[in-house]
Amino acid sequence: MTFRRYLSIKDGDMPEKFIVMRHDVDKKPGNSLKTAEIEHSKGVKATYFFRMRPCSYDEDIVRKMQSLGHEIGYHYEDLVLANGDKAKAIGHFAESLQTMRAIADVKTICMHGSPLSGIDSKDLWSDYDYKDYGIVGDTFFDADYKTLFYITDTGRMWNGHEVSRRDNVPEQMEWVGKGYAYHSTADIIEALDNGSFPHRAMITTHPQRWTDNGFAWLKELVLQNAKNVVKRAMNKRR
Ligand SMILES: [Zn+2]
């Protein structure tokens, strides 16, 4: 289901098993469109979070995705763009929503991690409330990760919580402690087949990392391995 649908279901009405399918469109929106089409062909509805940047936001693609029944959300990084100036950032946040809402029904948000910046865009919400802007939920603040298993492809693996600087939820380590940790996609498929995968989960992917082209796959492998070394070192310094 989409993130918005998850938010709309009351506790007692939650289905026994479900997956909230989330995609962060950091760049290469064409890859996300391909993913959206594959999901559509399988009857899956997902949420795609777009940045307000030329490398991510593409009106034609947003329109197409919405017509396939997917949800469109805002992948915000306004506080980083405004260099920490909160008044400026909330102005940019409102403007971005207005631009997106001209073509899409945007009701949910999710922060873009900006791993190389010292600024955390979520800090904007210590002074402002996104609910005043017609937003019904933020993936970080409004999902219950005690009951929802969270898994992301950050770091080009499914258990990259050590390398992820901000794309993380605090409850993740409790799940890992209980033995819910998967490294490769094959591990997830195996867990689904033998029934050991958590019944309620949010899966986050970055479609720009995914490809069925062998050369592009190898390039992603080498670059991400190099990046993970840097991110690990930065995390140690914190
Ligand atoms: Zn992102």
Residues whose N, C-alpha, C, O or C-beta is under 5 A from the ligand:
A	BS01	ZN	D24 D26 M111 H112 G113
